[in-house]
Amino acid sequence: MDKLRRRILQDGRSLPGGILKVDSFLNHQLDPNLMMDIARAFATKLDGKPINKIVTIEASGIAPAIMLGYVMQLPVVFVKRKVPNTMEKYYVRDIHSFTKDRDYTICISSDYLTPDDHIVFIDDFIAYGNVAKGIIDLCAQSGSTIEAFGFVIEKKFQGGGDMLRAEGFDVCSLATIIKLEDGKIFLND
């Protein structure tokens, strides 16, 4: 996706520790036109898959997921990073966030993830794949089927996307970072 690649190179910042800062257009301030282009690109790549629900995780996955939900006319449910007092029946898993460098308990209501669901999981990034592992576990608990994973940006050098592919999952990444070095961003061809 050329438009996304241009924005990453133009507005993204490479920070120490393998961090790519794209908060000016993707995960703090949002560019709605770019979000719609991202949704259309995902919809094209997912065409023909028997998806009936889009799943994401709060907070940065919500924008691309809701736009994809609009394009594909599918419901979107987001996994919460804390079990709310109002949730009665749910699936739960502990994960470690690379970006925040802390552990979270993630959960999703059993009302919104069922054995009848064939999902695509959408998120802004994949790094080491810790969130993806949590999603795999939540789906296993619910009996739902993961049809694909979709990531706006894959940090290839951190291995999460390759781990998912090795486990047999379909992984759709719209932009792939091969390395972040000396303040520079290197994308795949």
Secondary structure, DSSP 8 states (H G I E B T S, - for coil): -HHHHHHHHHH-EEETTTEEE-TTTTSSS--HHHHHHHHHHHHHHHTTS---EEEEETTTTHHHHHHHHHHHT--EEEEBSS--TT--SEEEEEEEETTTTEEEEEEEETTTS-TT-EEEEEEEEESSSHHHHHHHHHHHHHT-EEEEEEEEEEEGGG-HHHHHHHTT--EEEEEEEEEEETTEEEE--
